[in-house]
Amino acid sequence: MTHRVICGDFADQGDPDEEWVVAGFSTPEKACEYARRFIRAAVEDLRAEATTPQELHDMYAAWGEYALTPGLDNEAWVAFCIANPATTPAETDYARLDPNP
């Protein structure tokens, strides 16, 4: 059995052409780690534009990219990412974890 992550863009939410699936993860933990890094990368891409944590949250909810997979509490993870900026490139390197290079 393989696991998957559903990714998309909040700006185009509901548009099937703007949502995609990354499948082939061997464990749910690997799918969750991919999703965490994907979300963190989206938050970090917006961080320089925001002046407050609330503004960053609002910007992410409007224009960020999401990643959904069972076992990941997206709201809690986004809140963590907003409160704790990434400090290393590995924290946002989701592409390295893609099982379909």
Order of alpha helices (4+ residues) and beta strands (2+ residues): beta-beta-alpha-alpha-beta-alpha
